[in-house]
Amino acid sequence: MGRAATRSSAPAPWSGRPGKKEPAPLGPIKVWE
């Protein structure tokens, strides 16, 4: 997993904020907008 869209892959607290990428507290999942 190099990059994963949390807004489509998994529910994230920042999934509703496009343009902002932050590291997930659970794993290497980041928001790539």
mmCIF file of the N, C-alpha and C atoms, coordinates in Angstrom:
data_MODEL
# 
_entry.id   MODEL 
# 
loop_
_atom_site.group_PDB 
_atom_site.id 
_atom_site.type_symbol 
_atom_site.label_atom_id 
_atom_site.label_alt_id 
_atom_site.label_comp_id 
_atom_site.label_asym_id 
_atom_site.label_entity_id 
_atom_site.label_seq_id 
_atom_site.pdbx_PDB_ins_code 
_atom_site.Cartn_x 
_atom_site.Cartn_y 
_atom_site.Cartn_z 
_atom_site.occupancy 
_atom_site.B_iso_or_equiv 
_atom_site.pdbx_formal_charge 
_atom_site.auth_seq_id 
_atom_site.auth_comp_id 
_atom_site.auth_asym_id 
_atom_site.auth_atom_id 
_atom_site.pdbx_PDB_model_num 
ATOM 1  N N  . MET A 1 1  ? 0.829   -1.210 0.000  1.00 0.00 ? 1  MET A N  1 
ATOM 2  C CA . MET A 1 1  ? 0.000   0.000  0.000  1.00 0.00 ? 1  MET A CA 1 
ATOM 3  C C  . MET A 1 1  ? 0.867   1.264  0.000  1.00 0.00 ? 1  MET A C  1 
ATOM 4  N N  . GLY A 1 2  ? 0.970   1.869  -1.137 1.00 0.00 ? 2  GLY A N  1 
ATOM 5  C CA . GLY A 1 2  ? 1.764   3.098  -1.228 1.00 0.00 ? 2  GLY A CA 1 
ATOM 6  C C  . GLY A 1 2  ? 0.908   4.290  -0.867 1.00 0.00 ? 2  GLY A C  1 
ATOM 7  N N  . ARG A 1 3  ? -0.267  4.336  -1.472 1.00 0.00 ? 3  ARG A N  1 
ATOM 8  C CA . ARG A 1 3  ? -1.184  5.438  -1.162 1.00 0.00 ? 3  ARG A CA 1 
ATOM 9  C C  . ARG A 1 3  ? -2.622  4.926  -1.160 1.00 0.00 ? 3  ARG A C  1 
ATOM 10 N N  . ALA A 1 4  ? -3.412  5.469  -0.247 1.00 0.00 ? 4  ALA A N  1 
ATOM 11 C CA . ALA A 1 4  ? -4.806  5.023  -0.170 1.00 0.00 ? 4  ALA A CA 1 
ATOM 12 C C  . ALA A 1 4  ? -5.721  6.185  0.169  1.00 0.00 ? 4  ALA A C  1 
ATOM 13 N N  . ALA A 1 5  ? -6.794  6.305  -0.547 1.00 0.00 ? 5  ALA A N  1 
ATOM 14 C CA . ALA A 1 5  ? -7.746  7.392  -0.282 1.00 0.00 ? 5  ALA A CA 1 
ATOM 15 C C  . ALA A 1 5  ? -8.680  6.973  0.841  1.00 0.00 ? 5  ALA A C  1 
ATOM 16 N N  . THR A 1 6  ? -8.519  7.602  1.978  1.00 0.00 ? 6  THR A N  1 
ATOM 17 C CA . THR A 1 6  ? -9.316  7.231  3.155  1.00 0.00 ? 6  THR A CA 1 
ATOM 18 C C  . THR A 1 6  ? -10.782 7.584  2.953  1.00 0.00 ? 6  THR A C  1 
ATOM 19 N N  . ARG A 1 7  ? -11.030 8.581  2.120  1.00 0.00 ? 7  ARG A N  1 
ATOM 20 C CA . ARG A 1 7  ? -12.413 9.033  1.893  1.00 0.00 ? 7  ARG A CA 1 
ATOM 21 C C  . ARG A 1 7  ? -13.203 7.968  1.138  1.00 0.00 ? 7  ARG A C  1 
ATOM 22 N N  . SER A 1 8  ? -12.469 7.071  0.451  1.00 0.00 ? 8  SER A N  1 
ATOM 23 C CA . SER A 1 8  ? -13.141 6.044  -0.336 1.00 0.00 ? 8  SER A CA 1 
ATOM 24 C C  . SER A 1 8  ? -12.824 4.653  0.197  1.00 0.00 ? 8  SER A C  1 
ATOM 25 N N  . SER A 1 9  ? -11.656 4.528  0.828  1.00 0.00 ? 9  SER A N  1 
ATOM 26 C CA . SER A 1 9  ? -11.223 3.220  1.311  1.00 0.00 ? 9  SER A CA 1 
ATOM 27 C C  . SER A 1 9  ? -11.682 2.966  2.746  1.00 0.00 ? 9  SER A C  1 
ATOM 28 N N  . ALA A 1 10 ? -11.356 3.908  3.623  1.00 0.00 ? 10 ALA A N  1 
ATOM 29 C CA . ALA A 1 10 ? -11.736 3.739  5.026  1.00 0.00 ? 10 ALA A CA 1 
ATOM 30 C C  . ALA A 1 10 ? -12.209 5.062  5.620  1.00 0.00 ? 10 ALA A C  1 
ATOM 31 N N  . PRO A 1 11 ? -13.105 5.001  6.598  1.00 0.00 ? 11 PRO A N  1 
ATOM 32 C CA . PRO A 1 11 ? -13.636 6.199  7.240  1.00 0.00 ? 11 PRO A CA 1 
ATOM 33 C C  . PRO A 1 11 ? -12.574 6.927  8.056  1.00 0.00 ? 11 PRO A C  1 
ATOM 34 N N  . ALA A 1 12 ? -12.423 8.218  7.815  1.00 0.00 ? 12 ALA A N  1 
ATOM 35 C CA . ALA A 1 12 ? -11.430 8.992  8.569  1.00 0.00 ? 12 ALA A CA 1 
ATOM 36 C C  . ALA A 1 12 ? -12.050 10.314 9.023  1.00 0.00 ? 12 ALA A C  1 
ATOM 37 N N  . PRO A 1 13 ? -11.591 10.811 10.163 1.00 0.00 ? 13 PRO A N  1 
ATOM 38 C CA . PRO A 1 13 ? -12.120 12.063 10.732 1.00 0.00 ? 13 PRO A CA 1 
ATOM 39 C C  . PRO A 1 13 ? -11.857 13.254 9.823  1.00 0.00 ? 13 PRO A C  1 
ATOM 40 N N  . TRP A 1 14 ? -10.821 13.129 8.974  1.00 0.00 ? 14 TRP A N  1 
ATOM 41 C CA . TRP A 1 14 ? -10.477 14.243 8.089  1.00 0.00 ? 14 TRP A CA 1 
ATOM 42 C C  . TRP A 1 14 ? -10.879 13.944 6.651  1.00 0.00 ? 14 TRP A C  1 
ATOM 43 N N  . SER A 1 15 ? -11.653 12.857 6.460  1.00 0.00 ? 15 SER A N  1 
ATOM 44 C CA . SER A 1 15 ? -12.046 12.439 5.111  1.00 0.00 ? 15 SER A CA 1 
ATOM 45 C C  . SER A 1 15 ? -12.928 13.500 4.451  1.00 0.00 ? 15 SER A C  1 
ATOM 46 N N  . GLY A 1 16 ? -13.551 14.336 5.287  1.00 0.00 ? 16 GLY A N  1 
ATOM 47 C CA . GLY A 1 16 ? -14.440 15.366 4.755  1.00 0.00 ? 16 GLY A CA 1 
ATOM 48 C C  . GLY A 1 16 ? -13.674 16.633 4.392  1.00 0.00 ? 16 GLY A C  1 
ATOM 49 N N  . ARG A 1 17 ? -12.346 16.605 4.608  1.00 0.00 ? 17 ARG A N  1 
ATOM 50 C CA . ARG A 1 17 ? -11.539 17.784 4.287  1.00 0.00 ? 17 ARG A CA 1 
ATOM 51 C C  . ARG A 1 17 ? -10.568 17.496 3.150  1.00 0.00 ? 17 ARG A C  1 
ATOM 52 N N  . PRO A 1 18 ? -10.983 17.739 1.915  1.00 0.00 ? 18 PRO A N  1 
ATOM 53 C CA . PRO A 1 18 ? -10.152 17.526 0.740  1.00 0.00 ? 18 PRO A CA 1 
ATOM 54 C C  . PRO A 1 18 ? -9.006  18.534 0.675  1.00 0.00 ? 18 PRO A C  1 
ATOM 55 N N  . GLY A 1 19 ? -7.872  18.118 0.145  1.00 0.00 ? 19 GLY A N  1 
ATOM 56 C CA . GLY A 1 19 ? -6.755  19.042 0.014  1.00 0.00 ? 19 GLY A CA 1 
ATOM 57 C C  . GLY A 1 19 ? -5.859  19.008 1.239  1.00 0.00 ? 19 GLY A C  1 
ATOM 58 N N  . LYS A 1 20 ? -6.251  18.233 2.213  1.00 0.00 ? 20 LYS A N  1 
ATOM 59 C CA . LYS A 1 20 ? -5.436  18.134 3.431  1.00 0.00 ? 20 LYS A CA 1 
ATOM 60 C C  . LYS A 1 20 ? -5.005  16.695 3.672  1.00 0.00 ? 20 LYS A C  1 
ATOM 61 N N  . LYS A 1 21 ? -3.715  16.445 3.580  1.00 0.00 ? 21 LYS A N  1 
ATOM 62 C CA . LYS A 1 21 ? -3.217  15.078 3.774  1.00 0.00 ? 21 LYS A CA 1 
ATOM 63 C C  . LYS A 1 21 ? -2.560  14.923 5.143  1.00 0.00 ? 21 LYS A C  1 
ATOM 64 N N  . GLU A 1 22 ? -3.030  13.919 5.883  1.00 0.00 ? 22 GLU A N  1 
ATOM 65 C CA . GLU A 1 22 ? -2.451  13.655 7.195  1.00 0.00 ? 22 GLU A CA 1 
ATOM 66 C C  . GLU A 1 22 ? -2.286  12.152 7.403  1.00 0.00 ? 22 GLU A C  1 
ATOM 67 N N  . PRO A 1 23 ? -1.233  11.768 8.090  1.00 0.00 ? 23 PRO A N  1 
ATOM 68 C CA . PRO A 1 23 ? -0.971  10.357 8.367  1.00 0.00 ? 23 PRO A CA 1 
ATOM 69 C C  . PRO A 1 23 ? -2.022  9.741  9.292  1.00 0.00 ? 23 PRO A C  1 
ATOM 70 N N  . ALA A 1 24 ? -2.468  8.565  8.976  1.00 0.00 ? 24 ALA A N  1 
ATOM 71 C CA . ALA A 1 24 ? -3.482  7.920  9.811  1.00 0.00 ? 24 ALA A CA 1 
ATOM 72 C C  . ALA A 1 24 ? -2.851  7.361  11.083 1.00 0.00 ? 24 ALA A C  1 
ATOM 73 N N  . PRO A 1 25 ? -3.549  7.458  12.212 1.00 0.00 ? 25 PRO A N  1 
ATOM 74 C CA . PRO A 1 25 ? -3.054  6.998  13.509 1.00 0.00 ? 25 PRO A CA 1 
ATOM 75 C C  . PRO A 1 25 ? -2.999  5.478  13.595 1.00 0.00 ? 25 PRO A C  1 
ATOM 76 N N  . LEU A 1 26 ? -3.641  4.822  12.648 1.00 0.00 ? 26 LEU A N  1 
ATOM 77 C CA . LEU A 1 26 ? -3.696  3.360  12.689 1.00 0.00 ? 26 LEU A CA 1 
ATOM 78 C C  . LEU A 1 26 ? -2.603  2.733  11.837 1.00 0.00 ? 26 LEU A C  1 
ATOM 79 N N  . GLY A 1 27 ? -2.287  3.351  10.699 1.00 0.00 ? 27 GLY A N  1 
ATOM 80 C CA . GLY A 1 27 ? -1.271  2.767  9.819  1.00 0.00 ? 27 GLY A CA 1 
ATOM 81 C C  . GLY A 1 27 ? -0.758  3.759  8.787  1.00 0.00 ? 27 GLY A C  1 
ATOM 82 N N  . PRO A 1 28 ? -0.075  3.269  7.769  1.00 0.00 ? 28 PRO A N  1 
ATOM 83 C CA . PRO A 1 28 ? 0.537   4.091  6.720  1.00 0.00 ? 28 PRO A CA 1 
ATOM 84 C C  . PRO A 1 28 ? -0.490  4.624  5.737  1.00 0.00 ? 28 PRO A C  1 
ATOM 85 N N  . ILE A 1 29 ? -1.720  4.768  6.191  1.00 0.00 ? 29 ILE A N  1 
ATOM 86 C CA . ILE A 1 29 ? -2.766  5.269  5.289  1.00 0.00 ? 29 ILE A CA 1 
ATOM 87 C C  . ILE A 1 29 ? -2.791  6.795  5.309  1.00 0.00 ? 29 ILE A C  1 
ATOM 88 N N  . LYS A 1 30 ? -2.613  7.397  4.149  1.00 0.00 ? 30 LYS A N  1 
ATOM 89 C CA . LYS A 1 30 ? -2.590  8.855  4.081  1.00 0.00 ? 30 LYS A CA 1 
ATOM 90 C C  . LYS A 1 30 ? -3.655  9.363  3.123  1.00 0.00 ? 30 LYS A C  1 
ATOM 91 N N  . VAL A 1 31 ? -4.059  10.608 3.319  1.00 0.00 ? 31 VAL A N  1 
ATOM 92 C CA . VAL A 1 31 ? -5.073  11.205 2.450  1.00 0.00 ? 31 VAL A CA 1 
ATOM 93 C C  . VAL A 1 31 ? -4.411  11.931 1.283  1.00 0.00 ? 31 VAL A C  1 
ATOM 94 N N  . TRP A 1 32 ? -4.525  11.334 0.114  1.00 0.00 ? 32 TRP A N  1 
ATOM 95 C CA . TRP A 1 32 ? -3.927  11.947 -1.071 1.00 0.00 ? 32 TRP A CA 1 
ATOM 96 C C  . TRP A 1 32 ? -4.997  12.634 -1.894 1.00 0.00 ? 32 TRP A C  1 
ATOM 97 N N  . GLU A 1 33 ? -5.072  13.948 -1.783 1.00 0.00 ? 33 GLU A N  1 
ATOM 98 C CA . GLU A 1 33 ? -6.086  14.701 -2.525 1.00 0.00 ? 33 GLU A CA 1 
ATOM 99 C C  . GLU A 1 33 ? -5.441  15.519 -3.621 1.00 0.00 ? 33 GLU A C  1 
# 
